[in-house]
């Protein structure tokens, strides 16, 4: 469950940038790393960090306390983008991630 990834003492948002990752988790390819001018908000949320599941962008945001949320796990903050991607995969239960369209 996403609760297993919930931080006890989250690092402040001004801390070091989260580590990049690229792995297969429960059969899904999850990747995360610094955004390079792309993303839905051009780096306005999440400190310029991008997360993808099977190549589709997962909209992520970093909270003021340093925790991370996504459109899938909006009310379940976690400590890292990697934990967030894993929680989203579990929540999707095999369903595809549908791209977020703004506008």
N, C-alpha and C positions, 0 to 999 in steps of 0.2 A: 504494500500500500504506500501511497505517497507520504503517509505519516511517518514511515520509517526514515525518510530523507529530510524530515523537518529539523531545522537547526535549533540547537539549544542556545548557543551564544554566537549569533551571526556576526561576521566581520562588518565593519562600517563600510558604507558605499564608497568612501574615498580610498579604500585599501587597494592592494594590487589587483591588476586585471585578472579575471578568471583564466585558467589554463585552457588551451585549445584541446579538443578531443575529436576522435574519429573512430567509431567502433560499431560493431553489430550487437544490438541488444534485443533479445527476444525475437530474433529474425528480422529486425528493422535496422537500417543504417542510420545512425545518428551522428551528426557532426556539429561542432561548435567552434567559433573562433572570432577574432576581431572582425567587425564589419569594415568593408572597404568602400564606403559611400553608398552602398545599396541598402536593401531592407525597406520595410514599409514606411519608416519614418526617417530615413537617411541618418540613422544613428541617434535620434533624439531620445529614445528609450533604451535602457539596457546598456548604457555606456558604449554604444557602438559595437555590440556583440550580436552575432547572428547564430541561430540554431536551426538546423534542418533535420527533417525526418524523411528518409527515402528521397532526398533532393527537394522536398517542399519546405518552404520557410515556416517555422513555428514562431509566431509573434511573441516575443519575450520582453519583459520589463523588469528593471531592477528597482526595488523599493528603497526608500530612504535609509532603512536599517541594514541594507546590504543583501537582503534576501531577494529571491527571484520568483516571478509568477509568469504564467502564460495564458493565452486565451483558453486553453484546456484546463489548466489548474489555477484559475484566477484566485481562488480562496484558500489555496494550500501552498503558502510560500515555502521554498526550499533554499538550501544554502548555496548551491552552485548551478550554473546552467546545465552541467552534465546530469545532475540529479533531476533537474527540471525536465530534460529530454527523456530520461528514463521513466519518470512519472507520467509524462504524456503518452509514451508508448503503452504503458500499462493501462491507462485510461481509454485509449483508442481501441484496445482489445481486438487488434487486427484490422480495424477500419482504416481507410486511407485518410491522410491529413488533407483536408480541402483548403486550398489557398484562401487567405483572407483578402477580400476585395474591399477597398475603402473608396468612398465617393459616391 
